[in-house]
């Protein structure tokens, strides 16, 4: 445990040299939603360090010196999946070789969904792998497992407990606090999921297109499936054939909305959907861009996605 000593402020100052200082682990995380979940578990004991800054795409990223240092200083690294951030594997191996590494998509019980095929998901079958069965775990980004699993709040609920246990193993003195914080966070996510499920049940059948295939876990949890995605799951530039497929779907099925993401070029959406009458102003993004970092970011992100669907339904 390398950083963030917590002084025992409740003890008389003269006693401090003779008393061991309580430590919390130094923690590095990949993306803002994971930062939020870890912050919820750590509470007032400490704060995780964020490697991929808000607004940046996790699919490809060049770390700053300070971000590399956070990995080098880490006792624990929490990250979603090498399928989401393949470039991070080498950095972890060289900078955080001695840290405990927790791949959250590998937490037992986590729901896994395969990437959907085609721009309009025609060939997709609503199936998911169990924890032990993804033989193609490290296949190309949009051919195997969809790594955007944090967008299912029930996955996040499982991850809170796993985060608490990892912290408790390194910091037994505060184990009860980590576990208590995780349980409180789980109850909050259960309440949020129930409330949002009830609201979205009223707008099932809303017809919308997403910018890239990142929202499948949210769609699956709340039964609000998208009609297609402009880009692949890694947010790469779509081919002309893919764009044409999307335009055909829009004309055929009276699509109500196309959601935009602020970190990607809005001109692409305007060029694809100009003159169609489809609403294109609603922001729908998976990382919490614009939300304050911290424990409230994750539930606010899930709420914001739900609000996007509700706004589209009213379009």
Number of C-alpha atoms within 10 A of each C-alpha: 16 12 14 14 15 12 13 14 8 7 10 8 9 8 9 14 8 7 11 9 11 13 19 23 25 24 28 30 26 24 24 27 29 28 25 24 26 29 25 25 27 25 15 9 16 19 22 24 24 21 26 21 16 19 17 15 17 20 17 14 15 13 14 11 8 12 18 17 16 21 27 19 22 26 23 24 24 22 21 22 23 17 23 22 21 16 15 22 13 10 15 17 12 11 16 23 14 14 20 15 18 18 13 23 25 15 17 14 13 21 19 22 22 19 22 24 16 17 24 19 15 11 10 12 11 9 9 15 14 13 14 8 10 16 10 10 16 14 12 11 21 18 16 18 26 26 27 24 25 26 24 21 21 21 21 23 21 18 26 26 21 18 25 24 19 19 25 19 12 17 17 13 13 18 17 14 18 26 21 14 20 27 17 14 21 21 12 13 19 15 12 16 20 11 12 17 16 11 15 19 12 11 17 15 14 20 21 25 25 21 24 22 24 23 24 23 23 22 17 15 16 19 16 21 19 21 21 26 27 30 21 23 23 21 18 11 13 16 12 9 10 18 20 15 16 23 16 12 17 23 11 9 11 13 21 20 24 27 24 23 19 12 12 14 10 14 9 16 19 15 9 14 18 11 8 14 12 20 15 19 15 16 16 23 22 19 23 23 21 11 14 14 17 19 22 15 24 28 19 16 21 23 15 17 21 21 17 16 24 17 13 23 18 9 11
